[in-house]
Amino acid sequence: MNPQNRQRTLVVLAATALILLVGDRALVGPLARSWKARTQRLASLRLQVAQGEALLQRDHTLRERWGTMRTNTLPAEPSAAENTLLKAFDRWSQESGVGIASIRPQWKRDTKDQVTIECRTDAFGSLSSLTRFLYLLEQDPLAVRVESLELGTRDPQGQQLTLGIQVSGLVLAPGPATPSAPPKS
């Protein structure tokens, strides 16, 4: 091969390699990244659509559950809410055989629509009566939640136990019984 043809061939090959490199950096790389981002976005949207469809299928059940939860919150009036909670503690202690030493309610405003009444209670009894008390508390439809629990003993044998429990009861502002239905399209 003569040197001029060889030089021309090398220049053409170098130019082709340079064009391919620039094309890869300027076109193929960004297009590949764009395609990958688009694929990830589509996967995310498909997941959101599937979750939305699942929610729509459970619409009736969720509305019923919300209605049940809404009716089991404590009354909006503070004295009525405290009275309801104190009656519940009395009912749980009588059914379980637990003695109540003290109940100290305290109000807390969480949001404009939600207020909680936190109730610190000291109780005493046997292990079986205290576990029954906790079971009754948890099974009650009233909107209460155990925040903290402390268990101690009153005697060296551990037959008489003390229970320090902090319970919060939910009070919602008066409003619609169920959330508004989404617009149908």
Secondary structure, DSSP 8 states (H G I E B T S, - for coil): --HHHHHHHHHHHHHHHHHHHHHIIIIIHHHHHHHHHHHHHHHHHHHHHHHHHHHHHTHHHHHHHHHHHHHTSB-SSHHHHHHHHHHHHHHHHHHHT-EEEEEEEEEEE-SSSEEEEEEEEEEEE-HHHHHHHHHHHHHSSSSEEEEEEEEEESSTTS-SEEEEEEEEEEEE-S--SS-------
